[in-house]
């Protein structure tokens, strides 16, 4: 089962929900941190990567001896990554999406491909949770290819939790696509409601099932509740605005470790989204290094 945890905006508590849900399920779980521009799930699991894989995309290299400057490569490229300037074809690697069309369609077979690094995938573990996170290179703009590679490494687990990037851009879509259910984390404020609407529209356009978790549920107003009722959206859980939760977060502690009484909330959330057999047990320290 693939469960994506997403939000229309940053700072709603998406990673908090993802990490605590993974630890509550606590068996045969893969947690994918697909917020590759700022991965932080490892801070709450207390893990160190035991494997690191460099990820690249194929970019064109031009054999100028064979190139006839026909400009077919430039015409076919949808991203303007190749241009014929004067008497030379020029490649702009940062614009290339690695689709391979130029290599395939070059009539002179003057284009080959070489990998260009866009980031790394790091793997670690805490208890029964396997963490797979992407880390984009600084200054890199191509997020979806790295997210797809993170998604591809989750195999064999009965439950896969995807911590998606915030917002509703192509990176969020790459993370949630194909999920069995999307958990949308929001807060009961005007900004939270506005961005929840955008996230719901995006998820529905992808044909995915979604429900809502309201974080800091006892602040703001009731407009998020009214919106969910009007749209037929199930409110899967409500997390109170508790200073102790914020203090635990600032120390890098999972909520269910700092406040064991919150474990039933996440056990109920797991059961509501279809992860059966999760008990509201209370354990000791869940932090581990690998």
N, C-alpha and C positions, 0 to 999 in steps of 0.2 A: 504494500500500500504506500502510495506517495502522497504526503501531506505537505503543501507549501504554506509557509507563514509569511504573509506580505502585509504591506500597509501603503496607503496613499501618500504618506509623508514620513519623514524621518523623526525619530524621537518618541514614537508612540509606545515602545516596549516590545517590538517585534522579536529581537534577539532574546530578551528576557523570557518571552513565551516559548520560543524555540528550544532554548537550553533547558528550562525547567520541565518542559513536556518530554524532552528526550530522556532526562534523568528519571522522571517519574515512570515512563514506560520501562526503562531500565533493562531491556533484554533485546538482543538482536536488532539494534537500532543504528542506522547511519544518519548522522546529522551533517548536512551539506551547508557550509557557510558560503552562499553565493553572492554575498555583498562584497565582491572582490576588490572594490576600491577602498574598503575600510573593514576588513574581517576582524571580528572581535570575540567570537564564540569561545576561542581557546583561553581567553582571559578568565572566563567563568568556570571552565572545566579544569583549569590548572594543568593543561597539557603542553608538551613540547613535541614538535614534529619528529617522527622517526623515519619519515620518507619525504623526499622533496623531488618533484618531477617538473622539469622545465617544459613549458608549453609555447609552441610557436605556430605561426601560420605561414603557408608557402607564398612567397612573393616572387614576381618575375625578375629574371636576369636576361638581358638582351645580348645576343651575339651580334655585334655591330658589323662583323665581316659578312654575315648572311643577311642582315636586315636590308630591305629595299626601300624603306620609308613609305610603305604602302598605307600606313596609318590604320590598318584594320584593327590592331590592338587598341588603339585610342578610341575608335568608334564603338567597339564592343564593351569597353569598360564603363560600367555604370557609376563608378566612383571617381572618375577623372584621375586615376592613379598612373596613367601613362599618357604622355603627350609627345607629339613629333614637333620638335622645335628646330627650325632651320634644317640642318643636314644630320640630325641625330634624334633618336627616340630616347626619351628620358622617363625614368621610373621614379615615382614618389612613394616610397615604401610605407609611410605612415598613413596614406590614404587607401592602401590596398586591403581588401577584405579576403583575399586568398581564394577567390571563387574558381580560378583556373581557366576562365573563358579565353583570356588572351593567349595562353599557352596552347589551348585546344584549337583555336581558330587561326593562328598565325600561318599563312600559306607557305612561308619559307622555313618553317620550323626553326625560327631564330630565337625562340623564347624558351628558356628552361626555368626551373623554380628552385629556390633555396629557402630554408626556414628563417623566419625572423621572430625572435623571442618577444612574447607579449606579457609573460608572467610565469608564475609557478603554482603548482598544486602541492599542498602540504597535508600529510596524513598523520593523525595521532589517535590516542584512545584514552578514555576515562571510564573505568568500570566496564560495562557492557556497551558503551556508546563509542562508535567509531566516528571520529570527526574528519571530514574531508573539506578543506577550505582552499579557495583560490585567492591568490594575491597578485593583483595587477601591477605591472611595472609602473614606476612613477612617470607621469607624463603620457602614458599610453591611453588611447581613446577607444580602442576596440574591446569593449566589455563582453558582448554576447559570445564570441568564440571561446573565451576562457570559461564562462559559465557553462557552456555546453560540454566542455571537457570535464568540469567538476561533476556535472550530472551523469556523465558517461561512466564514471568510476564507482558509482553506487550500484553494486550488483550483489544479489544473494540475500540481502537483508529483508526480513518480513515487513519492516517499517522504515521508510525513508522520509526524513524531515528536511525540507528545503527552506533555509533562511534566506529569503529573497531580498534583493536591493529595494530600498524605499522608492516610492513614486510609481509612475505608470508608463515609464519609457520602455524602449526595446530591451534593456537589461532585465527589468522586472518580468517582461513577457517571456524572455528566454529561460528564466528561472522557474516560472510557474507552469509553463506549457506542459500538458500531459499529466498534470497532477490529478489524483482522484478527488481531492477536496482542497480548497484554498481557505485558510483561516486568515481573515482580515483583522488586523489589530488597529484599534482607533482609540480616541479619547473623546469625552463628551464636551467638546468645545466647537465653536464655529469653524475653526480651521480643520479640526478633526473631521467634522461632518462633511465639509466641502471636499476634502481629499478622499474620504470614504466613498462618496458618490462616484468620484472618478475611478477609484479602484474597482468598485462593483461593476461599473459600465465596462471596464477593461476585461475583467474576469468573465463576465457574461458574453462579451463579444468573442471570447475564446471557447465558449461552450462549456465552462467549468462550473462545478458546484462550489458554493462558498457559504461561510457563516462568519459571525463577527465575535471578536473578543473586545470588550471595553475595558481599557486600562484606566486607572485613576477614576473609577466609576462614580465616586461620590463628590466630584467637582463639576463645575460647568452647569449644564442644564439638561433637559430631557429630550432635546431635539434628535439626538442620535437614536434613542429608543423609539421615538415616533417615526423616524425614517425607516428603521428596520421593520417596524410593524406594517408600515404602508407598502414596503417592497417585499414582504414575505421572507425576510432574512432572519434566520435563527440567531439569537444571541447565545453563544456557546458558553461564555464565562464572563464574569465581571471581577476585576481585580481592584481592591480598594486603594485609595490614596493613603498609604501608610508610610510614615517617615522611616520606620525600621526597614522597609523594602528598599528605599533610596539609600540608606546607610549601608545595607548589605551590597547593593549594586556598586557603590563607590569603593568598596573593599574587594570587589571581584568575587563575591560569594553568590552562589545560586540561591534563589528565594527559598526553595524547599529545604535547603541546608540551614540557613539563618533562621527561618521561621517554619519549622516542621508542620505546624498546623495548616499551612497552605498546600500541603501535598494533596489532600482530598480534592481541592479545586482543580488541580491539574489531572488527577486521576479521572475525575468526572469529565473534564474536557476530552481526554483520550477516549473514553467510552462514547462520548457524544459524536466524535468524528469517525468512530468505527474501529478503533484499536481496542479489541475486546480483551477481557481478562486482566485489566490493569487494576491493581489493588492500591488502596490509599495507605500503604505501609510507611513506616517511619524508620529511616536508617541513620547511620552515623555519617561520618565525613565522606562526601562523594567525590572529593578532589583526588586526582591521581595523575601521575606523570608516566609517560611512555617513552 
